[in-house]
Amino acid sequence: MNNIKRLFTLSKGLILFFISGLTQAGSPVFTMTPQTPVALQLKAGQTATVKYLVTNQSLKMHSIVLKPIPGIRQLTGAGICPSPFTLTAKQSCILSLEVIANQLPGRVTGGPIICQVGPDGSPSPFLCNQPSPLNSLNITVHPINQYTVSSSAGNGGNVSPAGTQTVNSGSSLSFTATPSPNFAVYQWIVDGGVAQTGGSSFTLSNIVANHQLQVTFTDNTLLYSGAQNGNLYYSFNGGGNWQTTAQMPGGGSAINSLWLNPLVIYTGNANGFVYFSTNNGSSWQQSTSPDGSAVNAVFVYNNILYAGTASGLIYSSANNGSSWSPLAPLDGSPVDAVFISAAGFYAGTGNGNVYYSANNGLSWTAINGQVDGSAVKGVYVANNSLFVNTANEYVYSSTELTGGGNWTAIAQTVFSLFVNSAGSLFAGTQGGYVFLVSQGIELGFVAYSPINAVAVLN
């Protein structure tokens, strides 16, 4: 009977031990409690940090290592689990993981898995745990939107980077413009609109659409504009900014004409005087009046000053306007334009003709026929071509410099004209703007006044 009781007690103990073993086998040795959100929605290029509190629930010490996950790396440092890490019974540490969206092979559902360190230092397959499904990693990566930015440069320089660039949504892209010699950056144009005037660099920020970018350049020249309001304006940066010179003694008399070189500026004014400055307009001196009528044109050639007047005559002065001598008369209408070069003397008159003289103004010949019936306001010779502008605000050209040709309209909306030696056309408008007509570039707003005269110093 006693033997039977002892056998029953032993069997009962074995059963209890077996049940206890099963209970321990069903509980994780290493528990992982999230300290941060584990369900993440990331965009390509983003990173995130996930943290778990890892606790050794057993009664013995364990060395533990993270099972590798592509695109996720363990962070180490002060206050967090090292790699690998050792926990004594019931000890805990923070497992910190960096999620790198660009390196993930796809969606992550499950893990992270931590294991006992095997004999070779790698994770042992015999003792591993991971969080419950609710607390496991659930990471989705959404592809980032990308856009293109196409950049180009106009005549007179280049831009870098050039061509088409692909960028991520929300990013920025910087450009650098390099002007050619004698040019300056004029405008940065984005999708057809002016985004910036001047400046060697430009940045597109927070890009969320495709863009077209162009940088334009302008002659890096000194620009001068004589206005109906009597002011002379100048720009040292290709029209980016305009300033006024000192007021002339004429007290606001309209400036009808300009001539200049690096040493002196001459203006022909509606009050009948010629004014000149040798200090870029800081102060002015006044000549005598050639005949009392408005001076519509002024020009200097071989140190001789010439003035075309509303009375219909051209005068010359060898003493800077202290005294004047008339040249041969033309047609009796106002002389609105004078140009002189080695090719001869040219004049434009109020009756719409262009006159040429091969003998320094002793006699004149009308050439190439009447232009368009309105007054000829400007005459220039450049690149073996003759250029004129008229009161109808058109520009015409002819390849016949001494007659026998005809006129071809090449531009319009030109109230005043200047043509440099390279054949570039600059224009002033009645609305107060100056343009580089040859390239279709606006060189800025000057004043709320018609621009009667334009001159450029390269």
VEXMAR-907827 format. One record per residue (C-alpha): residue in one letter; x negated, y, z. Coordinates in pm, whole numbers, padded with zeros to 5 digits, always signed. Last residue first. Layout:
AXYZ
...
REM end
This chain:
N-03068+09993-07429
L-02909+10338-07397
V-02546+10344-07503
A-02325+10637-07597
V-01947+10679-07595
A-01742+10990-07673
N-01381+11107-07644
I-01274+10862-07373
P-00912+10957-07308
S-00846+11023-06938
Y-00743+10817-06639
A-01105+10718-06588
V-01370+10455-06663
F-01200+10115-06672
G-01448+09842-06746
L-01673+09694-07007
E-01401+09491-07178
I-01553+09227-07402
G-01438+09145-07755
Q-01791+09053-07859
S-01851+09316-08129
V-01597+09549-07967
L-01799+09601-07651
F-01518+09789-07481
V-01477+10107-07275
Y-01149+10197-07106
G-00980+10532-07036
G-00640+10472-07198
Q-00730+10673-07507
T-00999+10417-07575
G-01378+10418-07591
A-01557+10176-07819
F-01893+10002-07847
L-01997+09828-08169
S-02317+09622-08181
G-02511+09680-08507
A-02855+09613-08363
S-02945+09983-08380
N-02648+10072-08162
V-02301+10167-08284
F-02092+10408-08079
L-01725+10478-08136
S-01436+10683-07998
F-01060+10618-08009
V-01095+10257-08119
T-00763+10073-08119
Q-00878+09896-08437
A-01159+09690-08581
I-01316+09578-08913
A-01141+09781-09184
T-01340+09766-09508
W-01438+10083-09694
N-01554+10125-10052
G-01879+10162-10241
G-02039+10395-10492
G-02205+10620-10240
T-02530+10668-10048
L-02515+10402-09777
E-02319+10139-09968
T-02265+09843-09734
S-01942+09992-09604
S-01771+09966-09267
Y-01444+10077-09114
V-01326+10125-08757
Y-00962+10218-08691
E-00821+10455-08431
N-00604+10654-08678
A-00833+10946-08592
T-01106+10757-08775
N-01409+10545-08699
V-01707+10506-08928
F-01979+10245-08985
L-02235+10242-09268
S-02435+09924-09314
N-02803+09850-09362
N-02826+09698-09013
A-02711+10025-08855
V-02584+10361-08985
Y-02328+10551-08778
V-02044+10799-08838
G-01773+10902-08589
K-01445+11096-08586
V-01346+11079-08955
A-01014+11261-08970
S-00718+11073-09118
G-00660+10978-09481
D-00786+10622-09451
V-01154+10641-09557
Q-01164+10887-09845
G-01396+10767-10116
N-01729+10585-10093
I-01934+10904-10064
A-01864+11280-10052
T-02183+11460-10156
W-02359+11736-09962
S-02622+12002-10032
L-02901+12172-09834
G-02824+11934-09546
N-03166+11777-09503
N-03212+11698-09874
A-03058+11351-09918
S-02718+11461-09794
Y-02417+11236-09746
Y-02056+11321-09669
V-01783+11099-09525
N-01430+11211-09597
G-01109+11213-09392
N-01013+11583-09416
G-01133+11641-09059
T-01491+11570-09148
G-01754+11301-09106
A-02120+11388-09166
Y-02427+11194-09275
F-02788+11312-09326
G-03043+11085-09491
A-03189+10733-09497
A-03457+10829-09245
S-03176+10886-09001
I-02914+11148-08917
F-02558+11107-08792
V-02301+11383-08749
A-01930+11347-08672
D-01626+11573-08626
V-01704+11854-08871
P-01380+12051-08888
S-01245+12119-09238
G-01417+12366-09472
D-01534+12106-09723
L-01909+12081-09651
P-02103+12401-09584
A-02484+12409-09628
L-02666+12403-09296
P-02616+12675-09038
S-02898+12812-08819
W-02874+12826-08440
S-03048+13002-08150
S-03121+12911-07787
G-02985+12566-07862
N-03284+12353-07774
N-03534+12569-07962
A-03541+12409-08308
S-03168+12450-08358
S-02950+12322-08640
Y-02588+12401-08724
I-02325+12197-08907
L-02021+12387-09031
G-01646+12325-09054
S-01522+12577-08796
A-01451+12289-08557
T-01824+12247-08512
G-02101+12000-08590
A-02414+12053-08380
Y-02773+11955-08463
L-03078+11968-08233
I-03419+11930-08400
N-03681+11723-08218
N-03721+11490-08518
Y-03349+11410-08503
V-03102+11511-08233
F-02723+11485-08270
V-02410+11664-08148
A-02056+11647-08284
N-01726+11820-08205
V-01861+12153-08077
A-01549+12364-08042
S-01558+12707-08202
G-01767+13002-08081
D-02018+12989-08368
P-02326+12797-08247
S-02258+12866-07876
T-02573+12934-07674
S-02708+12637-07487
Q-02609+12540-07134
Q-02825+12363-06878
W-02710+12080-06657
S-02796+11925-06320
S-02787+11573-06175
G-02685+11457-06521
N-02952+11200-06584
N-03235+11435-06487
T-03320+11608-06819
S-02970+11743-06877
F-02818+11913-07180
Y-02503+12109-07257
V-02389+12223-07602
F-02127+12496-07607
G-01808+12568-07800
N-01552+12520-07520
A-01460+12178-07663
N-01797+12037-07565
G-02095+11876-07737
T-02305+11683-07488
Y-02680+11621-07482
I-02866+11384-07248
V-03245+11388-07210
L-03547+11171-07137
P-03439+10810-07198
N-03250+10912-07514
L-02910+11073-07549
W-02639+11202-07781
L-02279+11256-07680
S-01972+11416-07839
N-01634+11571-07763
I-01668+11639-07390
A-01356+11827-07282
S-01418+12147-07084
G-01395+12078-06712
G-01579+12382-06578
G-01815+12453-06866
P-02107+12473-06623
M-02117+12093-06625
Q-02005+11894-06322
A-02269+11660-06181
T-02267+11310-06323
T-01983+11070-06263
Q-02009+10706-06161
W-01890+10381-06319
N-01928+10025-06191
G-01942+09690-06372
G-01976+09865-06706
G-02307+09711-06812
N-02476+09762-06479
F-02616+10117-06483
S-02282+10280-06563
Y-02228+10644-06656
Y-01944+10896-06661
L-01946+11248-06803
N-01651+11455-06688
G-01463+11715-06893
N-01115+11566-06857
Q-01122+11452-07220
A-01397+11211-07124
G-01761+11155-07217
S-01869+10797-07153
Y-02223+10675-07093
L-02344+10316-07073
L-02691+10208-06967
T-02756+09861-07100
N-02753+09505-06974
D-02564+09390-07281
T-02273+09183-07159
F-02226+08825-07049
T-01932+08591-07011
V-01888+08297-06775
Q-01626+08038-06860
L-01437+07795-06640
Q-01160+07554-06741
H-00991+07379-06450
N-00822+07050-06361
A-00622+07063-06039
V-00665+07036-05661
I-01007+07200-05619
N-01042+07345-05269
S-01310+07598-05370
L-01449+07701-05709
T-01777+07877-05639
F-01945+08154-05842
S-02305+08262-05880
S-02499+08531-06069
G-02257+08809-05980
G-02044+09018-06210
T-01664+09039-06215
Q-01484+08749-06050
A-01174+08537-06115
V-01069+08689-06448
G-00788+08475-06592
G-00797+08228-06880
D-00813+07912-06672
V-01101+08054-06469
I-01302+08346-06611
W-01623+08464-06445
Q-01704+08806-06585
Y-01997+09023-06694
V-02328+08860-06609
A-02610+09074-06745
F-02803+09080-07071
N-03132+09238-07178
P-03315+08902-07153
S-03071+08608-07141
P-02841+08584-06842
T-02855+08287-06602
A-02523+08192-06443
T-02505+07960-06142
F-02203+07745-06059
S-02069+07598-05735
L-01812+07320-05701
S-01583+07267-05404
S-01387+06964-05284
G-01016+06938-05212
S-00956+06658-05460
N-01274+06484-05564
V-01483+06618-05851
T-01556+06525-06211
Q-01779+06771-06400
T-01740+06861-06767
G-01995+07073-06952
A-02245+07305-06789
P-02382+07293-06436
S-02529+07546-06467
V-02431+07838-06689
N-02606+07998-06984
G-02681+08342-07124
G-02607+08611-07379
N-02320+08469-07582
G-02055+08297-07376
A-02111+08022-07122
S-01918+07699-07064
S-01765+07503-06777
S-01519+07213-06770
V-01389+07115-06426
T-01231+06772-06402
Y-01011+06636-06125
Q-01009+06338-05890
N-00743+06215-05652
I-00872+05997-05370
P-00787+05627-05369
H-00587+05531-05058
V-00762+05307-04807
T-00547+05098-04573
I-00668+04976-04233
N-00483+04744-03995
L-00730+04636-03727
S-00587+04409-03460
N-00384+04529-03161
L-00044+04395-03268
P-00203+04078-03405
S-00372+04019-03067
P-00734+04124-03052
Q-01017+03888-03152
N-01202+03602-02985
C-01489+03372-03070
L-01647+03073-02892
F-01739+02771-03106
P-01830+02950-03431
S-02138+03109-03267
P-02217+03456-03400
S-02584+03480-03506
G-02881+03491-03269
D-03018+03151-03373
P-02895+02981-03057
G-02550+03134-03102
V-02431+03462-02952
Q-02075+03416-02823
C-01836+03575-03064
I-01654+03899-03138
I-01395+03929-03412
P-01261+04267-03522
G-01022+04160-03638
G-00716+04153-03856
T-00578+04323-04162
V-00833+04525-04361
R-00722+04653-04703
G-00988+04647-04970
P-01362+04596-05013
L-01434+04868-04754
Q-01747+05066-04834
N-01581+05392-04945
A-01360+05392-04636
I-01643+05377-04382
V-01496+05261-04049
E-01727+05323-03753
L-01678+05084-03461
S-01725+05147-03089
L-01706+04851-02847
I-01657+04998-02501
C-01787+04784-02214
S-01642+04544-01958
Q-01753+04308-01675
K-01519+04038-01542
A-01807+03790-01511
T-02127+03931-01655
L-02131+04096-01995
T-02419+04093-02241
F-02429+04299-02559
P-02563+04236-02908
S-02564+04511-03020
P-02514+04772-02748
C-02171+04840-02601
I-02090+05204-02536
G-02183+05465-02274
A-02510+05577-02430
G-02574+05444-02777
T-02451+05197-03031
L-02207+05217-03320
Q-02094+04894-03478
R-02041+04899-03851
I-01732+04859-04067
G-01739+04861-04449
P-01785+04484-04478
I-01702+04318-04142
P-01984+04140-03954
K-01894+03928-03648
L-01975+04141-03347
V-02210+03987-03090
I-02167+03867-02731
S-02403+03740-02463
H-02195+03580-02189
M-02219+03567-01808
K-01994+03327-01615
L-01660+03353-01441
S-01469+03424-01760
Q-01262+03731-01848
N-01549+03915-02016
T-01386+04247-02103
V-01410+04444-02429
L-01246+04788-02431
Y-01195+04864-02799
K-01281+05175-03000
V-01209+05274-03361
T-01395+05556-03535
A-01299+05694-03876
T-01467+05777-04207
Q-01335+05944-04522
G-01476+05923-04873
A-01181+05737-05015
K-00873+05834-04821
L-00777+05666-04498
Q-00453+05540-04343
L-00539+05376-04012
A-00365+05127-03782
V-00612+05074-03495
P-00533+05386-03294
T-00789+05442-03017
Q-00872+05268-02688
P-00762+04927-02811
T-00790+04637-02558
M-01013+04343-02654
T-01024+04037-02427
F-01320+03798-02426
V-01256+03450-02282
P-00921+03443-02448
S-00656+03239-02261
G-00526+02912-02412
A-00830+02708-02303
Q-00784+02823-01943
T-00426+02696-01936
L-00526+02368-02096
G-00797+02320-01838
S-00551+02386-01553
I-00315+02127-01700
F-00599+01875-01718
F-00707+01951-01360
L-00346+01914-01237
I-00314+01582-01418
L-00644+01458-01277
G-00539+01558-00929
K-00205+01375-00956
S-00380+01063-01082
L-00614+01066-00786
T-00325+01108-00539
F-00130+00822-00701
L-00432+00591-00691
R-00488+00668-00321
K-00121+00591-00244
I-00139+00256-00429
N-00453+00163-00242
N-00283+00242+00087
M+00000+00000+00000
REM end
